[in-house]
Amino acid sequence: MGLTEKPVPPGREVWKMSNISELDLQNLRHLIGGFDTTHCKMQAYAKEAEDPQVRQFFEKGARSAMDNKEQLMKFLN
């Protein structure tokens, strides 16, 4: 460990951009794009749904897709 690096707490893994291969970056981009598309579609379906349960189902799906997208985006920071 260099002088400028902080110790890693037990049970925590540190990811740096240099640890992610080009293939992993391509896969992340593909997954993030898919979750973004899913989020948009689920929101559109929820907006058009007349049944409250169906609307709620699609809203929950949209939130889940956005949460997954944001989680994957953390690997790029």
KEMARBA-693601 format. One record per atom (N, C-alpha, C): residue in one letter; residue number from 0; atom name; x, y, z; chain. Coordinates in nm, 2 decimals, padded with zeros to 4 digits. Layout:
<baro r="A" k="NUM" a="CA" x="X" y="Y" z="Z" c="A"/>
...
This chain:
<baro r="M" k="0" a="N" x="00.09" y="-00.12" z="00.00" c="A"/>
<baro r="M" k="0" a="CA" x="00.00" y="00.00" z="00.00" c="A"/>
<baro r="M" k="0" a="C" x="00.09" y="00.12" z="00.00" c="A"/>
<baro r="G" k="1" a="N" x="00.06" y="00.22" z="-00.09" c="A"/>
<baro r="G" k="1" a="CA" x="00.14" y="00.34" z="-00.10" c="A"/>
<baro r="G" k="1" a="C" x="00.11" y="00.44" z="00.01" c="A"/>
<baro r="L" k="2" a="N" x="00.18" y="00.54" z="00.02" c="A"/>
<baro r="L" k="2" a="CA" x="00.16" y="00.64" z="00.12" c="A"/>
<baro r="L" k="2" a="C" x="00.03" y="00.72" z="00.11" c="A"/>
<baro r="T" k="3" a="N" x="-00.02" y="00.73" z="-00.02" c="A"/>
<baro r="T" k="3" a="CA" x="-00.15" y="00.81" z="-00.04" c="A"/>
<baro r="T" k="3" a="C" x="-00.27" y="00.72" z="-00.03" c="A"/>
<baro r="E" k="4" a="N" x="-00.26" y="00.59" z="-00.03" c="A"/>
<baro r="E" k="4" a="CA" x="-00.37" y="00.50" z="-00.03" c="A"/>
<baro r="E" k="4" a="C" x="-00.42" y="00.48" z="00.12" c="A"/>
<baro r="K" k="5" a="N" x="-00.55" y="00.48" z="00.13" c="A"/>
<baro r="K" k="5" a="CA" x="-00.62" y="00.45" z="00.26" c="A"/>
<baro r="K" k="5" a="C" x="-00.64" y="00.30" z="00.28" c="A"/>
<baro r="P" k="6" a="N" x="-00.63" y="00.26" z="00.40" c="A"/>
<baro r="P" k="6" a="CA" x="-00.65" y="00.11" z="00.43" c="A"/>
<baro r="P" k="6" a="C" x="-00.80" y="00.08" z="00.39" c="A"/>
<baro r="V" k="7" a="N" x="-00.81" y="-00.04" z="00.34" c="A"/>
<baro r="V" k="7" a="CA" x="-00.95" y="-00.09" z="00.31" c="A"/>
<baro r="V" k="7" a="C" x="-01.01" y="-00.16" z="00.43" c="A"/>
<baro r="P" k="8" a="N" x="-01.13" y="-00.11" z="00.47" c="A"/>
<baro r="P" k="8" a="CA" x="-01.19" y="-00.18" z="00.59" c="A"/>
<baro r="P" k="8" a="C" x="-01.22" y="-00.33" z="00.56" c="A"/>
<baro r="P" k="9" a="N" x="-01.22" y="-00.41" z="00.66" c="A"/>
<baro r="P" k="9" a="CA" x="-01.24" y="-00.55" z="00.64" c="A"/>
<baro r="P" k="9" a="C" x="-01.38" y="-00.58" z="00.57" c="A"/>
<baro r="G" k="10" a="N" x="-01.38" y="-00.67" z="00.47" c="A"/>
<baro r="G" k="10" a="CA" x="-01.51" y="-00.70" z="00.41" c="A"/>
<baro r="G" k="10" a="C" x="-01.55" y="-00.60" z="00.30" c="A"/>
<baro r="R" k="11" a="N" x="-01.46" y="-00.50" z="00.27" c="A"/>
<baro r="R" k="11" a="CA" x="-01.49" y="-00.40" z="00.16" c="A"/>
<baro r="R" k="11" a="C" x="-01.39" y="-00.42" z="00.05" c="A"/>
<baro r="E" k="12" a="N" x="-01.43" y="-00.43" z="-00.07" c="A"/>
<baro r="E" k="12" a="CA" x="-01.34" y="-00.44" z="-00.18" c="A"/>
<baro r="E" k="12" a="C" x="-01.34" y="-00.30" z="-00.25" c="A"/>
<baro r="V" k="13" a="N" x="-01.23" y="-00.26" z="-00.29" c="A"/>
<baro r="V" k="13" a="CA" x="-01.21" y="-00.13" z="-00.36" c="A"/>
<baro r="V" k="13" a="C" x="-01.20" y="-00.15" z="-00.51" c="A"/>
<baro r="W" k="14" a="N" x="-01.28" y="-00.09" z="-00.59" c="A"/>
<baro r="W" k="14" a="CA" x="-01.28" y="-00.10" z="-00.73" c="A"/>
<baro r="W" k="14" a="C" x="-01.23" y="00.03" z="-00.79" c="A"/>
<baro r="K" k="15" a="N" x="-01.13" y="00.02" z="-00.88" c="A"/>
<baro r="K" k="15" a="CA" x="-01.08" y="00.14" z="-00.95" c="A"/>
<baro r="K" k="15" a="C" x="-01.10" y="00.11" z="-01.09" c="A"/>
<baro r="M" k="16" a="N" x="-01.11" y="00.21" z="-01.17" c="A"/>
<baro r="M" k="16" a="CA" x="-01.13" y="00.20" z="-01.32" c="A"/>
<baro r="M" k="16" a="C" x="-01.02" y="00.11" z="-01.38" c="A"/>
<baro r="S" k="17" a="N" x="-00.90" y="00.11" z="-01.32" c="A"/>
<baro r="S" k="17" a="CA" x="-00.80" y="00.03" z="-01.38" c="A"/>
<baro r="S" k="17" a="C" x="-00.82" y="-00.12" z="-01.35" c="A"/>
<baro r="N" k="18" a="N" x="-00.91" y="-00.15" z="-01.26" c="A"/>
<baro r="N" k="18" a="CA" x="-00.95" y="-00.29" z="-01.23" c="A"/>
<baro r="N" k="18" a="C" x="-01.05" y="-00.35" z="-01.32" c="A"/>
<baro r="I" k="19" a="N" x="-01.11" y="-00.27" z="-01.41" c="A"/>
<baro r="I" k="19" a="CA" x="-01.22" y="-00.31" z="-01.49" c="A"/>
<baro r="I" k="19" a="C" x="-01.17" y="-00.32" z="-01.63" c="A"/>
<baro r="S" k="20" a="N" x="-01.19" y="-00.44" z="-01.69" c="A"/>
<baro r="S" k="20" a="CA" x="-01.14" y="-00.46" z="-01.83" c="A"/>
<baro r="S" k="20" a="C" x="-01.23" y="-00.39" z="-01.93" c="A"/>
<baro r="E" k="21" a="N" x="-01.19" y="-00.38" z="-02.05" c="A"/>
<baro r="E" k="21" a="CA" x="-01.26" y="-00.32" z="-02.16" c="A"/>
<baro r="E" k="21" a="C" x="-01.39" y="-00.40" z="-02.18" c="A"/>
<baro r="L" k="22" a="N" x="-01.39" y="-00.53" z="-02.17" c="A"/>
<baro r="L" k="22" a="CA" x="-01.51" y="-00.61" z="-02.19" c="A"/>
<baro r="L" k="22" a="C" x="-01.61" y="-00.58" z="-02.07" c="A"/>
<baro r="D" k="23" a="N" x="-01.56" y="-00.57" z="-01.95" c="A"/>
<baro r="D" k="23" a="CA" x="-01.65" y="-00.54" z="-01.84" c="A"/>
<baro r="D" k="23" a="C" x="-01.71" y="-00.40" z="-01.86" c="A"/>
<baro r="L" k="24" a="N" x="-01.64" y="-00.30" z="-01.91" c="A"/>
<baro r="L" k="24" a="CA" x="-01.69" y="-00.17" z="-01.94" c="A"/>
<baro r="L" k="24" a="C" x="-01.80" y="-00.18" z="-02.05" c="A"/>
<baro r="Q" k="25" a="N" x="-01.78" y="-00.26" z="-02.15" c="A"/>
<baro r="Q" k="25" a="CA" x="-01.88" y="-00.28" z="-02.25" c="A"/>
<baro r="Q" k="25" a="C" x="-02.00" y="-00.34" z="-02.19" c="A"/>
<baro r="N" k="26" a="N" x="-01.98" y="-00.44" z="-02.11" c="A"/>
<baro r="N" k="26" a="CA" x="-02.10" y="-00.51" z="-02.05" c="A"/>
<baro r="N" k="26" a="C" x="-02.18" y="-00.42" z="-01.96" c="A"/>
<baro r="L" k="27" a="N" x="-02.10" y="-00.33" z="-01.88" c="A"/>
<baro r="L" k="27" a="CA" x="-02.17" y="-00.24" z="-01.79" c="A"/>
<baro r="L" k="27" a="C" x="-02.25" y="-00.14" z="-01.88" c="A"/>
<baro r="R" k="28" a="N" x="-02.19" y="-00.09" z="-01.99" c="A"/>
<baro r="R" k="28" a="CA" x="-02.26" y="00.00" z="-02.07" c="A"/>
<baro r="R" k="28" a="C" x="-02.39" y="-00.06" z="-02.13" c="A"/>
<baro r="H" k="29" a="N" x="-02.38" y="-00.18" z="-02.17" c="A"/>
<baro r="H" k="29" a="CA" x="-02.50" y="-00.26" z="-02.22" c="A"/>
<baro r="H" k="29" a="C" x="-02.61" y="-00.27" z="-02.11" c="A"/>
<baro r="L" k="30" a="N" x="-02.57" y="-00.31" z="-01.99" c="A"/>
<baro r="L" k="30" a="CA" x="-02.66" y="-00.33" z="-01.89" c="A"/>
<baro r="L" k="30" a="C" x="-02.73" y="-00.20" z="-01.84" c="A"/>
<baro r="I" k="31" a="N" x="-02.64" y="-00.10" z="-01.83" c="A"/>
<baro r="I" k="31" a="CA" x="-02.70" y="00.03" z="-01.79" c="A"/>
<baro r="I" k="31" a="C" x="-02.80" y="00.08" z="-01.89" c="A"/>
<baro r="G" k="32" a="N" x="-02.77" y="00.07" z="-02.02" c="A"/>
<baro r="G" k="32" a="CA" x="-02.86" y="00.11" z="-02.13" c="A"/>
<baro r="G" k="32" a="C" x="-02.99" y="00.03" z="-02.12" c="A"/>
<baro r="G" k="33" a="N" x="-02.98" y="-00.10" z="-02.09" c="A"/>
<baro r="G" k="33" a="CA" x="-03.10" y="-00.18" z="-02.08" c="A"/>
<baro r="G" k="33" a="C" x="-03.18" y="-00.14" z="-01.97" c="A"/>
<baro r="F" k="34" a="N" x="-03.12" y="-00.12" z="-01.85" c="A"/>
<baro r="F" k="34" a="CA" x="-03.20" y="-00.07" z="-01.74" c="A"/>
<baro r="F" k="34" a="C" x="-03.27" y="00.06" z="-01.76" c="A"/>
<baro r="D" k="35" a="N" x="-03.20" y="00.15" z="-01.83" c="A"/>
<baro r="D" k="35" a="CA" x="-03.25" y="00.28" z="-01.87" c="A"/>
<baro r="D" k="35" a="C" x="-03.37" y="00.27" z="-01.96" c="A"/>
<baro r="T" k="36" a="N" x="-03.36" y="00.18" z="-02.06" c="A"/>
<baro r="T" k="36" a="CA" x="-03.47" y="00.15" z="-02.15" c="A"/>
<baro r="T" k="36" a="C" x="-03.59" y="00.10" z="-02.07" c="A"/>
<baro r="T" k="37" a="N" x="-03.56" y="00.00" z="-01.99" c="A"/>
<baro r="T" k="37" a="CA" x="-03.67" y="-00.06" z="-01.91" c="A"/>
<baro r="T" k="37" a="C" x="-03.74" y="00.04" z="-01.82" c="A"/>
<baro r="H" k="38" a="N" x="-03.66" y="00.13" z="-01.76" c="A"/>
<baro r="H" k="38" a="CA" x="-03.72" y="00.23" z="-01.67" c="A"/>
<baro r="H" k="38" a="C" x="-03.81" y="00.32" z="-01.75" c="A"/>
<baro r="C" k="39" a="N" x="-03.77" y="00.36" z="-01.87" c="A"/>
<baro r="C" k="39" a="CA" x="-03.85" y="00.45" z="-01.95" c="A"/>
<baro r="C" k="39" a="C" x="-03.98" y="00.38" z="-02.00" c="A"/>
<baro r="K" k="40" a="N" x="-03.97" y="00.25" z="-02.04" c="A"/>
<baro r="K" k="40" a="CA" x="-04.09" y="00.18" z="-02.08" c="A"/>
<baro r="K" k="40" a="C" x="-04.18" y="00.15" z="-01.97" c="A"/>
<baro r="M" k="41" a="N" x="-04.13" y="00.12" z="-01.85" c="A"/>
<baro r="M" k="41" a="CA" x="-04.22" y="00.09" z="-01.74" c="A"/>
<baro r="M" k="41" a="C" x="-04.29" y="00.22" z="-01.69" c="A"/>
<baro r="Q" k="42" a="N" x="-04.22" y="00.33" z="-01.70" c="A"/>
<baro r="Q" k="42" a="CA" x="-04.29" y="00.46" z="-01.67" c="A"/>
<baro r="Q" k="42" a="C" x="-04.40" y="00.49" z="-01.77" c="A"/>
<baro r="A" k="43" a="N" x="-04.37" y="00.46" z="-01.89" c="A"/>
<baro r="A" k="43" a="CA" x="-04.48" y="00.49" z="-01.99" c="A"/>
<baro r="A" k="43" a="C" x="-04.60" y="00.39" z="-01.97" c="A"/>
<baro r="Y" k="44" a="N" x="-04.57" y="00.27" z="-01.94" c="A"/>
<baro r="Y" k="44" a="CA" x="-04.68" y="00.17" z="-01.92" c="A"/>
<baro r="Y" k="44" a="C" x="-04.76" y="00.21" z="-01.80" c="A"/>
<baro r="A" k="45" a="N" x="-04.69" y="00.26" z="-01.69" c="A"/>
<baro r="A" k="45" a="CA" x="-04.76" y="00.30" z="-01.57" c="A"/>
<baro r="A" k="45" a="C" x="-04.85" y="00.42" z="-01.60" c="A"/>
<baro r="K" k="46" a="N" x="-04.80" y="00.51" z="-01.68" c="A"/>
<baro r="K" k="46" a="CA" x="-04.88" y="00.63" z="-01.71" c="A"/>
<baro r="K" k="46" a="C" x="-05.01" y="00.60" z="-01.79" c="A"/>
<baro r="E" k="47" a="N" x="-05.00" y="00.49" z="-01.87" c="A"/>
<baro r="E" k="47" a="CA" x="-05.12" y="00.45" z="-01.95" c="A"/>
<baro r="E" k="47" a="C" x="-05.21" y="00.36" z="-01.87" c="A"/>
<baro r="A" k="48" a="N" x="-05.17" y="00.30" z="-01.77" c="A"/>
<baro r="A" k="48" a="CA" x="-05.25" y="00.20" z="-01.70" c="A"/>
<baro r="A" k="48" a="C" x="-05.37" y="00.26" z="-01.63" c="A"/>
<baro r="E" k="49" a="N" x="-05.48" y="00.20" z="-01.64" c="A"/>
<baro r="E" k="49" a="CA" x="-05.60" y="00.25" z="-01.58" c="A"/>
<baro r="E" k="49" a="C" x="-05.62" y="00.18" z="-01.44" c="A"/>
<baro r="D" k="50" a="N" x="-05.59" y="00.05" z="-01.43" c="A"/>
<baro r="D" k="50" a="CA" x="-05.60" y="-00.02" z="-01.31" c="A"/>
<baro r="D" k="50" a="C" x="-05.49" y="00.02" z="-01.21" c="A"/>
<baro r="P" k="51" a="N" x="-05.53" y="00.06" z="-01.09" c="A"/>
<baro r="P" k="51" a="CA" x="-05.43" y="00.10" z="-00.99" c="A"/>
<baro r="P" k="51" a="C" x="-05.32" y="00.00" z="-00.96" c="A"/>
<baro r="Q" k="52" a="N" x="-05.36" y="-00.13" z="-00.96" c="A"/>
<baro r="Q" k="52" a="CA" x="-05.27" y="-00.24" z="-00.93" c="A"/>
<baro r="Q" k="52" a="C" x="-05.17" y="-00.25" z="-01.04" c="A"/>
<baro r="V" k="53" a="N" x="-05.21" y="-00.24" z="-01.16" c="A"/>
<baro r="V" k="53" a="CA" x="-05.13" y="-00.25" z="-01.28" c="A"/>
<baro r="V" k="53" a="C" x="-05.03" y="-00.13" z="-01.28" c="A"/>
<baro r="R" k="54" a="N" x="-05.08" y="-00.01" z="-01.25" c="A"/>
<baro r="R" k="54" a="CA" x="-05.00" y="00.11" z="-01.25" c="A"/>
<baro r="R" k="54" a="C" x="-04.89" y="00.09" z="-01.14" c="A"/>
<baro r="Q" k="55" a="N" x="-04.93" y="00.04" z="-01.02" c="A"/>
<baro r="Q" k="55" a="CA" x="-04.83" y="00.02" z="-00.92" c="A"/>
<baro r="Q" k="55" a="C" x="-04.73" y="-00.08" z="-00.95" c="A"/>
<baro r="F" k="56" a="N" x="-04.77" y="-00.18" z="-01.02" c="A"/>
<baro r="F" k="56" a="CA" x="-04.67" y="-00.28" z="-01.07" c="A"/>
<baro r="F" k="56" a="C" x="-04.57" y="-00.22" z="-01.16" c="A"/>
<baro r="F" k="57" a="N" x="-04.61" y="-00.14" z="-01.26" c="A"/>
<baro r="F" k="57" a="CA" x="-04.51" y="-00.08" z="-01.35" c="A"/>
<baro r="F" k="57" a="C" x="-04.43" y="00.03" z="-01.28" c="A"/>
<baro r="E" k="58" a="N" x="-04.49" y="00.10" z="-01.19" c="A"/>
<baro r="E" k="58" a="CA" x="-04.41" y="00.20" z="-01.11" c="A"/>
<baro r="E" k="58" a="C" x="-04.30" y="00.14" z="-01.03" c="A"/>
<baro r="K" k="59" a="N" x="-04.33" y="00.02" z="-00.97" c="A"/>
<baro r="K" k="59" a="CA" x="-04.23" y="-00.05" z="-00.89" c="A"/>
<baro r="K" k="59" a="C" x="-04.12" y="-00.10" z="-00.98" c="A"/>
<baro r="G" k="60" a="N" x="-04.16" y="-00.15" z="-01.10" c="A"/>
<baro r="G" k="60" a="CA" x="-04.06" y="-00.20" z="-01.20" c="A"/>
<baro r="G" k="60" a="C" x="-03.97" y="-00.09" z="-01.24" c="A"/>
<baro r="A" k="61" a="N" x="-04.03" y="00.03" z="-01.27" c="A"/>
<baro r="A" k="61" a="CA" x="-03.95" y="00.15" z="-01.31" c="A"/>
<baro r="A" k="61" a="C" x="-03.85" y="00.19" z="-01.20" c="A"/>
<baro r="R" k="62" a="N" x="-03.89" y="00.19" z="-01.08" c="A"/>
<baro r="R" k="62" a="CA" x="-03.80" y="00.23" z="-00.97" c="A"/>
<baro r="R" k="62" a="C" x="-03.69" y="00.12" z="-00.95" c="A"/>
<baro r="S" k="63" a="N" x="-03.73" y="00.00" z="-00.97" c="A"/>
<baro r="S" k="63" a="CA" x="-03.63" y="-00.11" z="-00.96" c="A"/>
<baro r="S" k="63" a="C" x="-03.52" y="-00.10" z="-01.07" c="A"/>
<baro r="A" k="64" a="N" x="-03.57" y="-00.07" z="-01.19" c="A"/>
<baro r="A" k="64" a="CA" x="-03.48" y="-00.05" z="-01.30" c="A"/>
<baro r="A" k="64" a="C" x="-03.38" y="00.06" z="-01.28" c="A"/>
<baro r="M" k="65" a="N" x="-03.44" y="00.17" z="-01.23" c="A"/>
<baro r="M" k="65" a="CA" x="-03.35" y="00.29" z="-01.20" c="A"/>
<baro r="M" k="65" a="C" x="-03.25" y="00.26" z="-01.09" c="A"/>
<baro r="D" k="66" a="N" x="-03.30" y="00.19" z="-00.98" c="A"/>
<baro r="D" k="66" a="CA" x="-03.20" y="00.15" z="-00.88" c="A"/>
<baro r="D" k="66" a="C" x="-03.09" y="00.07" z="-00.93" c="A"/>
<baro r="N" k="67" a="N" x="-03.12" y="-00.03" z="-01.02" c="A"/>
<baro r="N" k="67" a="CA" x="-03.02" y="-00.12" z="-01.07" c="A"/>
<baro r="N" k="67" a="C" x="-02.92" y="-00.04" z="-01.16" c="A"/>
<baro r="K" k="68" a="N" x="-02.98" y="00.06" z="-01.24" c="A"/>
<baro r="K" k="68" a="CA" x="-02.89" y="00.14" z="-01.32" c="A"/>
<baro r="K" k="68" a="C" x="-02.79" y="00.22" z="-01.24" c="A"/>
<baro r="E" k="69" a="N" x="-02.85" y="00.28" z="-01.13" c="A"/>
<baro r="E" k="69" a="CA" x="-02.76" y="00.37" z="-01.04" c="A"/>
<baro r="E" k="69" a="C" x="-02.66" y="00.28" z="-00.97" c="A"/>
<baro r="Q" k="70" a="N" x="-02.69" y="00.16" z="-00.93" c="A"/>
<baro r="Q" k="70" a="CA" x="-02.60" y="00.07" z="-00.87" c="A"/>
<baro r="Q" k="70" a="C" x="-02.48" y="00.04" z="-00.96" c="A"/>
<baro r="L" k="71" a="N" x="-02.51" y="00.01" z="-01.09" c="A"/>
<baro r="L" k="71" a="CA" x="-02.41" y="-00.02" z="-01.19" c="A"/>
<baro r="L" k="71" a="C" x="-02.33" y="00.10" z="-01.22" c="A"/>
<baro r="M" k="72" a="N" x="-02.39" y="00.22" z="-01.22" c="A"/>
<baro r="M" k="72" a="CA" x="-02.31" y="00.34" z="-01.25" c="A"/>
<baro r="M" k="72" a="C" x="-02.20" y="00.37" z="-01.15" c="A"/>
<baro r="K" k="73" a="N" x="-02.22" y="00.32" z="-01.03" c="A"/>
<baro r="K" k="73" a="CA" x="-02.12" y="00.34" z="-00.92" c="A"/>
<baro r="K" k="73" a="C" x="-01.99" y="00.28" z="-00.96" c="A"/>
<baro r="F" k="74" a="N" x="-01.99" y="00.17" z="-01.05" c="A"/>
<baro r="F" k="74" a="CA" x="-01.86" y="00.11" z="-01.09" c="A"/>
<baro r="F" k="74" a="C" x="-01.79" y="00.20" z="-01.18" c="A"/>
<baro r="L" k="75" a="N" x="-01.85" y="00.30" z="-01.24" c="A"/>
<baro r="L" k="75" a="CA" x="-01.79" y="00.39" z="-01.33" c="A"/>
<baro r="L" k="75" a="C" x="-01.73" y="00.52" z="-01.27" c="A"/>
<baro r="N" k="76" a="N" x="-01.76" y="00.54" z="-01.14" c="A"/>
<baro r="N" k="76" a="CA" x="-01.71" y="00.66" z="-01.07" c="A"/>
<baro r="N" k="76" a="C" x="-01.58" y="00.63" z="-01.00" c="A"/>
